[in-house]
Amino acid sequence: MNTLPWLHPDRVEALQRELRERILIIDGAMGTMIQQYELQESDYRGTRFADGYDGHHTAGDHAHGEGCGCARDQRGNNDLLSLTRPEIIREIHAQYLEAGADLIETNTFNSTTISLEDYKLQHLARELNETGARLAREACDAIEAKDPSRPRFVIGVLGPTSRTASLSPDVNRPGFRAISFDELRVAYREAAEGLIDGGADVLMVETIFDTLNAKAALFAIEEVFEARGARLPVMISGTITDASGRTLSGQTAEAFWYSLRHAQPLSIGLNCALGAKDLRAHVDVLAQVADTYVSAHPNAGLPNAFGGYDETPEDMASMLREFARAGLLNLVGGCCGTTPAHIAAIAEAVADVAPREVPRLEAAA
């Protein structure tokens, strides 16, 4: 494991150097920012998908039906904006970089064939990942050109998909699974190939609610690395779904780490679902047991009755500064509900705090 050379050795060395010296800042939410543009169906379709065909078929191929993306409402398909409104995605990336982010995440959270099936746009998976990574790469390169002394990095995001391999979606059929390990593996491999070709510096399997899904993603990533003869650093970030302190598939933070430690990730962390206050105890557990870097990018609190997030930049920054001063963090940012203002406040709050020291853990006798 991890014996292959680095795909971008200079950038990997720069990233590892920065991690040794300070707490690095991950960007905030993409969806929250997109909502502010109040986009309509026509914005999501753009000119390329205005008639719904995109060369995938012609008007005479079939009558429009539920099995076709032509008839599906694409509003809310945020990943599609990388193709139809790329200037918006560039602008959001730039805002987070200007706010102080060291690493920005690609707009590819749902860019697997599995999740894109909801919009009947499975054929776009590879292109969406490559384009999403390229847009983030361009944004990082642009700001680095202004200040070459401070490197910025692209995180190629692999989301959890809309299916779970460990649990049945049908309470009457507990043995049923809506997706198999191999189906997940194939989908993740295609996505990872696109992210690498688009210029990602790091791959992150994030918002993991089912550890078996994550294992499929990590297996696929290793297949890609082996085929290319080189590798990128890999980050892993799970999500604690409720007050039980467990992932949806039933694991505690500690069990989650030990289940995935074999992948030798650059970092292990938690994101989404909870605000910083409720996430703290679980990040603390990871900080004690993980012999790698630890990350956290929580929500701006819990959703309110209107689906919004009420935690202010100042409140969130204050809590995450406490995480940092307790020696829990190497990377920190925001998830749902966070904005460039949140990221700027978090960056300022941890700027003078030393990063967590990665422990050297002795093997059990």
LOZANU-519636 format. One record per residue (C-alpha): residue number from 1; x, z, y; residue in three letters. Coordinates in steps of 0.02 Angstrom, whole numbers. Layout:
<n: NUM, x: X, z: Z, y: Y, res: ALA>
...
END
This chain:
<n: 1, x: 0, z: 0, y: 0, res: MET>
<n: 2, x: 59, z: -40, y: 176, res: ASN>
<n: 3, x: 221, z: -122, y: 119, res: THR>
<n: 4, x: 188, z: -287, y: 207, res: LEU>
<n: 5, x: 271, z: -325, y: 375, res: PRO>
<n: 6, x: 174, z: -306, y: 536, res: TRP>
<n: 7, x: 84, z: -459, y: 601, res: LEU>
<n: 8, x: 129, z: -418, y: 782, res: HIS>
<n: 9, x: 280, z: -301, y: 766, res: PRO>
<n: 10, x: 314, z: -287, y: 953, res: ASP>
<n: 11, x: 136, z: -236, y: 992, res: ARG>
<n: 12, x: 128, z: -115, y: 845, res: VAL>
<n: 13, x: 289, z: -34, y: 905, res: GLU>
<n: 14, x: 216, z: -21, y: 1082, res: ALA>
<n: 15, x: 56, z: 57, y: 1017, res: LEU>
<n: 16, x: 148, z: 184, y: 910, res: GLN>
<n: 17, x: 261, z: 228, y: 1056, res: ARG>
<n: 18, x: 113, z: 256, y: 1171, res: GLU>
<n: 19, x: 27, z: 364, y: 1040, res: LEU>
<n: 20, x: 179, z: 477, y: 1026, res: ARG>
<n: 21, x: 185, z: 502, y: 1214, res: GLU>
<n: 22, x: 5, z: 529, y: 1269, res: ARG>
<n: 23, x: -179, z: 531, y: 1224, res: ILE>
<n: 24, x: -240, z: 351, y: 1226, res: LEU>
<n: 25, x: -407, z: 300, y: 1298, res: ILE>
<n: 26, x: -533, z: 195, y: 1204, res: ILE>
<n: 27, x: -668, z: 105, y: 1303, res: ASP>
<n: 28, x: -853, z: 149, y: 1309, res: GLY>
<n: 29, x: -1017, z: 73, y: 1254, res: ALA>
<n: 30, x: -1048, z: -114, y: 1259, res: MET>
<n: 31, x: -1238, z: -107, y: 1238, res: GLY>
<n: 32, x: -1262, z: 14, y: 1382, res: THR>
<n: 33, x: -1171, z: -104, y: 1497, res: MET>
<n: 34, x: -1263, z: -259, y: 1436, res: ILE>
<n: 35, x: -1430, z: -174, y: 1469, res: GLN>
<n: 36, x: -1387, z: -163, y: 1653, res: GLN>
<n: 37, x: -1390, z: -353, y: 1665, res: TYR>
<n: 38, x: -1575, z: -357, y: 1615, res: GLU>
<n: 39, x: -1550, z: -514, y: 1512, res: LEU>
<n: 40, x: -1692, z: -622, y: 1448, res: GLN>
<n: 41, x: -1711, z: -728, y: 1292, res: GLU>
<n: 42, x: -1642, z: -879, y: 1385, res: SER>
<n: 43, x: -1483, z: -782, y: 1426, res: ASP>
<n: 44, x: -1452, z: -743, y: 1244, res: TYR>
<n: 45, x: -1484, z: -923, y: 1190, res: ARG>
<n: 46, x: -1390, z: -1005, y: 1334, res: GLY>
<n: 47, x: -1377, z: -1194, y: 1334, res: THR>
<n: 48, x: -1300, z: -1204, y: 1161, res: ARG>
<n: 49, x: -1447, z: -1121, y: 1074, res: PHE>
<n: 50, x: -1584, z: -1171, y: 1195, res: ALA>
<n: 51, x: -1672, z: -1279, y: 1065, res: ASP>
<n: 52, x: -1621, z: -1164, y: 924, res: GLY>
<n: 53, x: -1525, z: -1290, y: 821, res: TYR>
<n: 54, x: -1339, z: -1282, y: 866, res: ASP>
<n: 55, x: -1306, z: -1422, y: 744, res: GLY>
<n: 56, x: -1352, z: -1310, y: 597, res: HIS>
<n: 57, x: -1496, z: -1427, y: 562, res: HIS>
<n: 58, x: -1605, z: -1548, y: 658, res: THR>
<n: 59, x: -1785, z: -1538, y: 715, res: ALA>
<n: 60, x: -1839, z: -1646, y: 568, res: GLY>
<n: 61, x: -1759, z: -1537, y: 437, res: ASP>
<n: 62, x: -1905, z: -1417, y: 422, res: HIS>
<n: 63, x: -2050, z: -1338, y: 507, res: ALA>
<n: 64, x: -1993, z: -1184, y: 602, res: HIS>
<n: 65, x: -2023, z: -1027, y: 502, res: GLY>
<n: 66, x: -1968, z: -849, y: 481, res: GLU>
<n: 67, x: -1819, z: -905, y: 378, res: GLY>
<n: 68, x: -1739, z: -993, y: 526, res: CYS>
<n: 69, x: -1648, z: -928, y: 678, res: GLY>
<n: 70, x: -1740, z: -1057, y: 784, res: CYS>
<n: 71, x: -1899, z: -954, y: 772, res: ALA>
<n: 72, x: -1815, z: -784, y: 788, res: ARG>
<n: 73, x: -1809, z: -691, y: 952, res: ASP>
<n: 74, x: -1623, z: -674, y: 994, res: GLN>
<n: 75, x: -1646, z: -552, y: 1137, res: ARG>
<n: 76, x: -1546, z: -397, y: 1094, res: GLY>
<n: 77, x: -1422, z: -494, y: 988, res: ASN>
<n: 78, x: -1278, z: -434, y: 1097, res: ASN>
<n: 79, x: -1140, z: -511, y: 993, res: ASP>
<n: 80, x: -1213, z: -684, y: 1027, res: LEU>
<n: 81, x: -1172, z: -662, y: 1212, res: LEU>
<n: 82, x: -989, z: -692, y: 1170, res: SER>
<n: 83, x: -1040, z: -874, y: 1145, res: LEU>
<n: 84, x: -1181, z: -894, y: 1270, res: THR>
<n: 85, x: -1132, z: -779, y: 1415, res: ARG>
<n: 86, x: -945, z: -748, y: 1390, res: PRO>
<n: 87, x: -922, z: -709, y: 1574, res: GLU>
<n: 88, x: -1027, z: -550, y: 1551, res: ILE>
<n: 89, x: -922, z: -490, y: 1405, res: ILE>
<n: 90, x: -761, z: -527, y: 1501, res: ARG>
<n: 91, x: -827, z: -430, y: 1650, res: GLU>
<n: 92, x: -872, z: -278, y: 1544, res: ILE>
<n: 93, x: -702, z: -277, y: 1461, res: HIS>
<n: 94, x: -618, z: -290, y: 1632, res: ALA>
<n: 95, x: -720, z: -144, y: 1700, res: GLN>
<n: 96, x: -666, z: -31, y: 1558, res: TYR>
<n: 97, x: -484, z: -83, y: 1576, res: LEU>
<n: 98, x: -490, z: -49, y: 1763, res: GLU>
<n: 99, x: -568, z: 121, y: 1723, res: ALA>
<n: 100, x: -414, z: 167, y: 1622, res: GLY>
<n: 101, x: -447, z: 110, y: 1443, res: ALA>
<n: 102, x: -291, z: 77, y: 1340, res: ASP>
<n: 103, x: -389, z: -1, y: 1197, res: LEU>
<n: 104, x: -547, z: -106, y: 1210, res: ILE>
<n: 105, x: -665, z: -144, y: 1067, res: GLU>
<n: 106, x: -723, z: -319, y: 1028, res: THR>
<n: 107, x: -906, z: -365, y: 1049, res: ASN>
<n: 108, x: -924, z: -388, y: 861, res: THR>
<n: 109, x: -1015, z: -233, y: 800, res: PHE>
<n: 110, x: -1148, z: -337, y: 710, res: ASN>
<n: 111, x: -1044, z: -493, y: 677, res: SER>
<n: 112, x: -1055, z: -495, y: 488, res: THR>
<n: 113, x: -1162, z: -614, y: 387, res: THR>
<n: 114, x: -1259, z: -461, y: 327, res: ILE>
<n: 115, x: -1310, z: -399, y: 500, res: SER>
<n: 116, x: -1329, z: -574, y: 572, res: LEU>
<n: 117, x: -1457, z: -611, y: 437, res: GLU>
<n: 118, x: -1579, z: -511, y: 542, res: ASP>
<n: 119, x: -1566, z: -652, y: 670, res: TYR>
<n: 120, x: -1542, z: -791, y: 540, res: LYS>
<n: 121, x: -1373, z: -833, y: 617, res: LEU>
<n: 122, x: -1261, z: -794, y: 468, res: GLN>
<n: 123, x: -1166, z: -957, y: 492, res: HIS>
<n: 124, x: -1093, z: -892, y: 656, res: LEU>
<n: 125, x: -1005, z: -739, y: 583, res: ALA>
<n: 126, x: -827, z: -807, y: 582, res: ARG>
<n: 127, x: -845, z: -888, y: 753, res: GLU>
<n: 128, x: -919, z: -732, y: 834, res: LEU>
<n: 129, x: -775, z: -625, y: 772, res: ASN>
<n: 130, x: -642, z: -746, y: 827, res: GLU>
<n: 131, x: -723, z: -773, y: 997, res: THR>
<n: 132, x: -755, z: -587, y: 1023, res: GLY>
<n: 133, x: -572, z: -548, y: 989, res: ALA>
<n: 134, x: -513, z: -690, y: 1101, res: ARG>
<n: 135, x: -618, z: -628, y: 1248, res: LEU>
<n: 136, x: -547, z: -453, y: 1231, res: ALA>
<n: 137, x: -371, z: -523, y: 1211, res: ARG>
<n: 138, x: -390, z: -623, y: 1372, res: GLU>
<n: 139, x: -450, z: -468, y: 1465, res: ALA>
<n: 140, x: -302, z: -365, y: 1403, res: CYS>
<n: 141, x: -177, z: -502, y: 1444, res: ASP>
<n: 142, x: -248, z: -519, y: 1620, res: ALA>
<n: 143, x: -229, z: -335, y: 1664, res: ILE>
<n: 144, x: -59, z: -323, y: 1578, res: GLU>
<n: 145, x: 0, z: -466, y: 1690, res: ALA>
<n: 146, x: -36, z: -353, y: 1839, res: LYS>
<n: 147, x: 60, z: -206, y: 1765, res: ASP>
<n: 148, x: 173, z: -257, y: 1619, res: PRO>
<n: 149, x: 234, z: -78, y: 1601, res: SER>
<n: 150, x: 69, z: -23, y: 1527, res: ARG>
<n: 151, x: 16, z: -116, y: 1368, res: PRO>
<n: 152, x: -168, z: -136, y: 1325, res: ARG>
<n: 153, x: -233, z: -164, y: 1150, res: PHE>
<n: 154, x: -378, z: -255, y: 1066, res: VAL>
<n: 155, x: -475, z: -162, y: 932, res: ILE>
<n: 156, x: -561, z: -284, y: 816, res: GLY>
<n: 157, x: -724, z: -198, y: 772, res: VAL>
<n: 158, x: -803, z: -204, y: 599, res: LEU>
<n: 159, x: -972, z: -118, y: 609, res: GLY>
<n: 160, x: -1064, z: -31, y: 466, res: PRO>
<n: 161, x: -1188, z: -175, y: 434, res: THR>
<n: 162, x: -1375, z: -149, y: 420, res: SER>
<n: 163, x: -1367, z: -107, y: 233, res: ARG>
<n: 164, x: -1303, z: 40, y: 132, res: THR>
<n: 165, x: -1218, z: 24, y: -37, res: ALA>
<n: 166, x: -1241, z: 206, y: -88, res: SER>
<n: 167, x: -1424, z: 237, y: -52, res: LEU>
<n: 168, x: -1589, z: 155, y: -96, res: SER>
<n: 169, x: -1699, z: 99, y: 48, res: PRO>
<n: 170, x: -1849, z: 120, y: -68, res: ASP>
<n: 171, x: -1899, z: 300, y: -104, res: VAL>
<n: 172, x: -1996, z: 240, y: -257, res: ASN>
<n: 173, x: -1841, z: 157, y: -332, res: ARG>
<n: 174, x: -1693, z: 275, y: -312, res: PRO>
<n: 175, x: -1581, z: 164, y: -416, res: GLY>
<n: 176, x: -1610, z: 9, y: -310, res: PHE>
<n: 177, x: -1475, z: -52, y: -191, res: ARG>
<n: 178, x: -1504, z: -180, y: -53, res: ALA>
<n: 179, x: -1322, z: -233, y: -53, res: ILE>
<n: 180, x: -1176, z: -235, y: -176, res: SER>
<n: 181, x: -995, z: -189, y: -150, res: PHE>
<n: 182, x: -942, z: -370, y: -177, res: ASP>
<n: 183, x: -1069, z: -436, y: -52, res: GLU>
<n: 184, x: -1001, z: -315, y: 77, res: LEU>
<n: 185, x: -822, z: -361, y: 33, res: ARG>
<n: 186, x: -852, z: -547, y: 59, res: VAL>
<n: 187, x: -940, z: -519, y: 225, res: ALA>
<n: 188, x: -806, z: -402, y: 290, res: TYR>
<n: 189, x: -667, z: -520, y: 237, res: ARG>
<n: 190, x: -741, z: -662, y: 338, res: GLU>
<n: 191, x: -761, z: -550, y: 490, res: ALA>
<n: 192, x: -584, z: -482, y: 476, res: ALA>
<n: 193, x: -512, z: -658, y: 465, res: GLU>
<n: 194, x: -600, z: -704, y: 627, res: GLY>
<n: 195, x: -542, z: -548, y: 718, res: LEU>
<n: 196, x: -361, z: -578, y: 670, res: ILE>
<n: 197, x: -367, z: -761, y: 721, res: ASP>
<n: 198, x: -442, z: -711, y: 888, res: GLY>
<n: 199, x: -296, z: -597, y: 930, res: GLY>
<n: 200, x: -344, z: -419, y: 880, res: ALA>
<n: 201, x: -201, z: -293, y: 881, res: ASP>
<n: 202, x: -291, z: -166, y: 772, res: VAL>
<n: 203, x: -441, z: -173, y: 656, res: LEU>
<n: 204, x: -567, z: -30, y: 660, res: MET>
<n: 205, x: -699, z: 6, y: 530, res: VAL>
<n: 206, x: -817, z: 109, y: 637, res: GLU>
<n: 207, x: -981, z: 203, y: 643, res: THR>
<n: 208, x: -968, z: 229, y: 455, res: ILE>
<n: 209, x: -1124, z: 311, y: 385, res: PHE>
<n: 210, x: -1090, z: 259, y: 204, res: ASP>
<n: 211, x: -915, z: 285, y: 137, res: THR>
<n: 212, x: -941, z: 153, y: 2, res: LEU>
<n: 213, x: -973, z: 23, y: 139, res: ASN>
<n: 214, x: -810, z: 78, y: 219, res: ALA>
<n: 215, x: -717, z: 61, y: 55, res: LYS>
<n: 216, x: -781, z: -118, y: 40, res: ALA>
<n: 217, x: -720, z: -154, y: 216, res: ALA>
<n: 218, x: -549, z: -80, y: 182, res: LEU>
<n: 219, x: -534, z: -175, y: 18, res: PHE>
<n: 220, x: -578, z: -337, y: 109, res: ALA>
<n: 221, x: -451, z: -301, y: 246, res: ILE>
<n: 222, x: -315, z: -274, y: 116, res: GLU>
<n: 223, x: -362, z: -440, y: 35, res: GLU>
<n: 224, x: -340, z: -526, y: 203, res: VAL>
<n: 225, x: -172, z: -442, y: 233, res: PHE>
<n: 226, x: -109, z: -490, y: 61, res: GLU>
<n: 227, x: -163, z: -671, y: 85, res: ALA>
<n: 228, x: -75, z: -680, y: 254, res: ARG>
<n: 229, x: 80, z: -586, y: 200, res: GLY>
<n: 230, x: 69, z: -469, y: 350, res: ALA>
<n: 231, x: -41, z: -330, y: 413, res: ARG>
<n: 232, x: -116, z: -246, y: 567, res: LEU>
<n: 233, x: -143, z: -60, y: 594, res: PRO>
<n: 234, x: -314, z: -1, y: 537, res: VAL>
<n: 235, x: -422, z: 132, y: 619, res: MET>
<n: 236, x: -567, z: 220, y: 531, res: ILE>
<n: 237, x: -710, z: 306, y: 621, res: SER>
<n: 238, x: -860, z: 385, y: 537, res: GLY>
<n: 239, x: -1022, z: 454, y: 605, res: THR>
<n: 240, x: -1101, z: 624, y: 573, res: ILE>
<n: 241, x: -1286, z: 584, y: 572, res: THR>
<n: 242, x: -1367, z: 752, y: 609, res: ASP>
<n: 243, x: -1347, z: 941, y: 619, res: ALA>
<n: 244, x: -1306, z: 948, y: 433, res: SER>
<n: 245, x: -1129, z: 898, y: 478, res: GLY>
<n: 246, x: -1127, z: 758, y: 351, res: ARG>
<n: 247, x: -1126, z: 569, y: 348, res: THR>
<n: 248, x: -1284, z: 481, y: 289, res: LEU>
<n: 249, x: -1206, z: 464, y: 116, res: SER>
<n: 250, x: -1181, z: 652, y: 110, res: GLY>
<n: 251, x: -999, z: 685, y: 150, res: GLN>
<n: 252, x: -925, z: 817, y: 264, res: THR>
<n: 253, x: -787, z: 763, y: 383, res: ALA>
<n: 254, x: -656, z: 833, y: 266, res: GLU>
<n: 255, x: -725, z: 742, y: 114, res: ALA>
<n: 256, x: -738, z: 583, y: 217, res: PHE>
<n: 257, x: -552, z: 593, y: 258, res: TRP>
<n: 258, x: -497, z: 625, y: 80, res: TYR>
<n: 259, x: -605, z: 481, y: 17, res: SER>
<n: 260, x: -518, z: 358, y: 132, res: LEU>
<n: 261, x: -344, z: 432, y: 151, res: ARG>
<n: 262, x: -277, z: 308, y: 24, res: HIS>
<n: 263, x: -294, z: 169, y: 154, res: ALA>
<n: 264, x: -157, z: 253, y: 258, res: GLN>
<n: 265, x: -248, z: 218, y: 422, res: PRO>
<n: 266, x: -170, z: 227, y: 593, res: LEU>
<n: 267, x: -309, z: 349, y: 639, res: SER>
<n: 268, x: -461, z: 437, y: 571, res: ILE>
<n: 269, x: -603, z: 490, y: 684, res: GLY>
<n: 270, x: -786, z: 508, y: 724, res: LEU>
<n: 271, x: -901, z: 417, y: 843, res: ASN>
<n: 272, x: -1084, z: 391, y: 887, res: CYS>
<n: 273, x: -1239, z: 491, y: 833, res: ALA>
<n: 274, x: -1190, z: 652, y: 922, res: LEU>
<n: 275, x: -1127, z: 704, y: 1092, res: GLY>
<n: 276, x: -957, z: 784, y: 1116, res: ALA>
<n: 277, x: -1023, z: 963, y: 1103, res: LYS>
<n: 278, x: -1102, z: 936, y: 933, res: ASP>
<n: 279, x: -956, z: 831, y: 870, res: LEU>
<n: 280, x: -821, z: 957, y: 911, res: ARG>
<n: 281, x: -823, z: 1059, y: 750, res: ALA>
<n: 282, x: -809, z: 903, y: 644, res: HIS>
<n: 283, x: -665, z: 830, y: 745, res: VAL>
<n: 284, x: -580, z: 999, y: 727, res: ASP>
<n: 285, x: -593, z: 984, y: 538, res: VAL>
<n: 286, x: -511, z: 812, y: 541, res: LEU>
<n: 287, x: -373, z: 875, y: 656, res: ALA>
<n: 288, x: -331, z: 1010, y: 529, res: GLN>
<n: 289, x: -327, z: 904, y: 372, res: VAL>
<n: 290, x: -275, z: 728, y: 425, res: ALA>
<n: 291, x: -92, z: 680, y: 423, res: ASP>
<n: 292, x: -124, z: 536, y: 541, res: THR>
<n: 293, x: -190, z: 515, y: 718, res: TYR>
<n: 294, x: -364, z: 579, y: 759, res: VAL>
<n: 295, x: -491, z: 491, y: 870, res: SER>
<n: 296, x: -660, z: 535, y: 945, res: ALA>
<n: 297, x: -779, z: 428, y: 1045, res: HIS>
<n: 298, x: -945, z: 521, y: 1053, res: PRO>
<n: 299, x: -1109, z: 474, y: 1135, res: ASN>
<n: 300, x: -1152, z: 531, y: 1310, res: ALA>
<n: 301, x: -1256, z: 669, y: 1233, res: GLY>
<n: 302, x: -1410, z: 645, y: 1124, res: LEU>
<n: 303, x: -1541, z: 514, y: 1169, res: PRO>
<n: 304, x: -1681, z: 577, y: 1281, res: ASN>
<n: 305, x: -1867, z: 539, y: 1259, res: ALA>
<n: 306, x: -1843, z: 368, y: 1339, res: PHE>
<n: 307, x: -1694, z: 319, y: 1231, res: GLY>
<n: 308, x: -1570, z: 349, y: 1372, res: GLY>
<n: 309, x: -1420, z: 464, y: 1382, res: TYR>
<n: 310, x: -1408, z: 604, y: 1509, res: ASP>
<n: 311, x: -1232, z: 671, y: 1495, res: GLU>
<n: 312, x: -1138, z: 637, y: 1656, res: THR>
<n: 313, x: -958, z: 576, y: 1663, res: PRO>
<n: 314, x: -905, z: 746, y: 1729, res: GLU>
<n: 315, x: -993, z: 843, y: 1591, res: ASP>
<n: 316, x: -924, z: 733, y: 1454, res: MET>
<n: 317, x: -749, z: 733, y: 1526, res: ALA>
<n: 318, x: -749, z: 922, y: 1538, res: SER>
<n: 319, x: -795, z: 941, y: 1355, res: MET>
<n: 320, x: -669, z: 814, y: 1295, res: LEU>
<n: 321, x: -532, z: 895, y: 1399, res: ARG>
<n: 322, x: -566, z: 1053, y: 1298, res: GLU>
<n: 323, x: -546, z: 950, y: 1137, res: PHE>
<n: 324, x: -378, z: 890, y: 1203, res: ALA>
<n: 325, x: -315, z: 1060, y: 1258, res: ARG>
<n: 326, x: -361, z: 1128, y: 1086, res: ALA>
<n: 327, x: -242, z: 1000, y: 1010, res: GLY>
<n: 328, x: -376, z: 894, y: 925, res: LEU>
<n: 329, x: -351, z: 721, y: 1000, res: LEU>
<n: 330, x: -238, z: 569, y: 996, res: ASN>
<n: 331, x: -367, z: 441, y: 1050, res: LEU>
<n: 332, x: -528, z: 471, y: 1146, res: VAL>
<n: 333, x: -666, z: 367, y: 1223, res: GLY>
<n: 334, x: -854, z: 346, y: 1225, res: GLY>
<n: 335, x: -994, z: 274, y: 1121, res: CYS>
<n: 336, x: -1180, z: 251, y: 1160, res: CYS>
<n: 337, x: -1230, z: 287, y: 1339, res: GLY>
<n: 338, x: -1055, z: 288, y: 1409, res: THR>
<n: 339, x: -998, z: 178, y: 1554, res: THR>
<n: 340, x: -836, z: 140, y: 1647, res: PRO>
<n: 341, x: -873, z: 295, y: 1753, res: ALA>
<n: 342, x: -871, z: 401, y: 1594, res: HIS>
<n: 343, x: -708, z: 322, y: 1536, res: ILE>
<n: 344, x: -625, z: 346, y: 1705, res: ALA>
<n: 345, x: -674, z: 531, y: 1706, res: ALA>
<n: 346, x: -614, z: 556, y: 1526, res: ILE>
<n: 347, x: -449, z: 468, y: 1564, res: ALA>
<n: 348, x: -419, z: 581, y: 1713, res: GLU>
<n: 349, x: -470, z: 737, y: 1617, res: ALA>
<n: 350, x: -343, z: 713, y: 1476, res: VAL>
<n: 351, x: -203, z: 631, y: 1575, res: ALA>
<n: 352, x: -99, z: 790, y: 1588, res: ASP>
<n: 353, x: -132, z: 852, y: 1411, res: VAL>
<n: 354, x: -9, z: 820, y: 1270, res: ALA>
<n: 355, x: -72, z: 725, y: 1118, res: PRO>
<n: 356, x: -106, z: 813, y: 955, res: ARG>
<n: 357, x: 48, z: 827, y: 846, res: GLU>
<n: 358, x: 21, z: 743, y: 678, res: VAL>
<n: 359, x: 53, z: 877, y: 546, res: PRO>
<n: 360, x: 168, z: 854, y: 398, res: ARG>
<n: 361, x: 60, z: 912, y: 254, res: LEU>
<n: 362, x: 139, z: 966, y: 91, res: GLU>
<n: 363, x: 69, z: 894, y: -68, res: ALA>
<n: 364, x: -34, z: 1014, y: -172, res: ALA>
<n: 365, x: 62, z: 1088, y: -318, res: ALA>
END
